């Protein structure tokens, strides 16, 4: 199967869906779902991707994302590769994990952002194989932990998405925006999604107004024909990032250690996981480059260090506090 041409340009917005191979069950265990969400967040910050909404079902995921750096493929490649390593470590040692390639359609943010996010947030309930009453379907929506819905409507205080623009699309008054999103999302559970399905299936390239869809289809046709299209990037561009030496120096200052401590293998030390994760997130280094820099042997070893930090931060409030302090210092750079 030929690799599809992706329309990639700065500030493009997409509806993306991922599917595991039949029978695999990507997110059967809560720990796996939690790890995938952590990866969505970690790698989004690395590539400066904005997440408007996401939701995980048992064997699939859907998300609405925006790419200021025209680098959707780099972002999704990072997420899929890291999660595949996780699945192979604990479950399946061979064979494909994802069913085909991810699907991505451009969306016209000014026209269909709210509708798209409503569809994504209702997705796990509609995809569920459980037999549920209308009331139990609404209850699942309100309590389901692996979606951005509860954060969007203000039910939980922390989340990885940026719901501001989504809520703004509901207009005034401001105080009613979350309620409007709730009402619209719940209505998808009680009624057919036929209207949305028709809009989403009208084009294989884009979702939005007739003029937007036509414009994107024309650009895609030109790209397939081998023409250069103004404003489009075939592969996206790599984020420049902060210098690796500055990342090491700032991490050493925050954790009160000598810089060389990060390069020494120490059993049970948190320093290797910390520096691996922050070099990956802020220095725009690949895991292979980090492995060579720190002497970790392989990209897989770096992936495990990053994964270890995510687990340790969830268990250790003091470590999480230091990491947040370090994140803030780089945000100001």
Residue pairs with C-beta under 8 A, 6 or more apart in sequence:
1 100
1 101
3 101
4 101
5 220
5 223
5 224
5 234
6 72
6 73
6 104
7 106
7 205
7 206
7 216
7 219
7 220
7 223
7 232
8 67
8 70
8 71
8 72
8 73
8 232
8 233
8 234
8 235
8 236
9 70
9 231
9 232
9 233
10 67
10 68
10 69
10 70
10 231
11 66
11 67
11 68
12 66
12 67
12 70
12 72
12 106
13 52
13 64
13 65
13 66
13 67
13 106
13 107
13 108
13 109
13 113
14 64
14 65
14 66
14 67
14 72
14 104
14 105
14 106
14 107
15 62
15 63
15 64
15 104
15 105
15 107
15 116
15 119
15 120
15 200
15 207
16 62
16 63
16 64
16 65
16 72
16 76
16 102
16 103
16 104
17 60
17 61
17 62
17 102
17 103
17 104
18 60
18 61
18 62
18 76
18 80
18 98
18 102
18 103
19 59
19 60
19 98
19 99
19 100
20 26
20 59
20 60
20 97
20 98
20 99
21 95
21 96
21 97
21 98
21 99
22 59
22 99
24 59
24 87
24 92
24 97
25 58
25 59
26 32
26 36
26 56
26 58
26 59
26 60
26 61
26 83
26 87
26 97
27 33
27 36
27 56
27 57
27 58
27 59
27 61
27 146
28 58
30 145
30 146
32 86
32 87
32 90
33 56
33 145
33 146
34 146
35 83
35 86
35 307
35 310
36 56
36 61
36 79
36 83
37 54
37 56
37 146
37 160
38 310
39 78
39 79
39 82
39 83
40 51
40 54
40 63
40 79
40 160
41 51
41 160
42 277
42 280
42 281
42 306
42 310
43 49
43 75
43 78
43 79
43 82
44 50
44 51
44 65
44 75
44 160
45 281
46 78
46 239
46 280
46 281
46 282
46 284
47 67
47 69
47 71
47 74
47 75
47 78
47 239
48 68
48 69
48 71
48 239
49 65
49 66
49 67
49 68
49 69
49 71
49 72
49 75
50 65
50 66
50 67
50 68
50 162
51 63
51 64
51 65
51 148
51 160
51 161
51 162
52 64
52 65
52 66
52 113
52 117
52 161
52 162
52 163
52 165
52 166
53 63
53 64
53 116
53 117
53 120
53 121
53 147
53 148
53 149
53 152
53 161
53 163
53 166
54 61
54 62
54 63
54 64
54 120
54 147
54 148
54 160
54 161
55 61
55 62
55 63
55 120
55 121
55 123
55 124
55 144
55 146
55 147
55 148
55 149
56 124
56 146
56 147
57 123
57 124
57 127
57 128
58 127
58 128
58 129
60 127
62 119
62 120
62 123
63 120
64 107
64 113
64 116
64 117
64 120
65 72
65 75
66 109
67 75
67 236
69 236
69 237
69 239
70 233
70 236
70 237
71 236
71 237
71 238
71 239
72 104
72 236
73 235
73 236
74 236
74 238
76 102
76 104
80 98
80 102
82 303
82 306
82 307
83 97
84 97
84 98
85 300
85 303
86 307
87 97
88 97
89 304
105 200
105 203
105 204
105 205
105 206
105 207
106 205
106 206
106 207
106 208
106 216
107 113
107 116
107 206
107 207
107 208
108 206
108 207
108 208
108 209
108 212
108 213
109 165
111 208
111 209
111 212
112 199
112 207
112 208
113 165
113 166
113 169
114 166
114 169
114 170
114 181
114 184
115 184
115 196
115 199
116 207
117 152
117 166
117 181
118 181
118 184
118 185
118 188
119 188
119 193
119 196
119 200
120 147
121 141
121 147
121 148
121 149
121 152
121 181
121 185
122 141
122 185
122 186
122 188
122 189
122 193
123 147
124 140
124 144
124 146
124 147
125 132
125 137
125 140
125 141
125 144
125 189
126 188
126 189
126 193
128 140
132 140
134 189
134 190
137 189
137 190
138 186
138 189
141 149
141 185
141 186
141 189
142 149
142 150
142 155
144 150
148 159
148 160
148 161
148 163
149 185
150 156
150 159
151 158
151 159
151 160
151 161
151 163
152 159
152 161
152 163
152 166
152 167
152 178
152 181
153 178
153 179
153 181
153 182
154 178
166 181
167 177
167 178
167 181
168 177
170 176
170 177
170 180
170 181
171 177
188 196
199 207
200 207
202 213
203 213
203 216
203 217
205 213
205 216
205 217
205 220
206 212
206 213
206 216
206 217
207 213
219 229
219 232
222 229
223 229
223 232
223 234
238 284
239 284
240 284
241 282
241 283
241 284
241 285
242 282
242 283
242 284
242 330
242 333
243 283
244 279
244 283
244 285
244 293
246 333
247 275
247 278
247 279
247 282
247 283
247 330
248 259
248 262
248 275
248 279
249 259
250 326
250 329
250 330
251 262
251 274
251 275
251 278
251 326
252 258
252 259
252 261
252 262
254 322
254 325
254 326
254 329
255 271
255 274
255 322
257 271
261 269
261 271
262 271
262 272
262 274
262 275
262 294
263 294
263 295
265 272
265 295
266 272
270 309
270 312
270 319
272 294
272 296
272 305
273 305
273 306
273 308
273 309
273 312
274 309
274 323
274 326
275 294
276 290
276 294
276 296
276 302
276 305
276 306
276 309
277 305
277 306
277 309
277 310
278 326
278 330
279 285
279 290
279 293
279 294
280 287
280 290
280 302
280 306
282 330
285 293
286 299
287 299
287 300
287 302
287 303
287 306
288 298
288 299
288 302
290 296
290 299
290 302
291 297
291 298
291 299
291 301
291 302
294 302
296 302
296 305
309 323
312 319
313 319
313 320
313 323
314 320
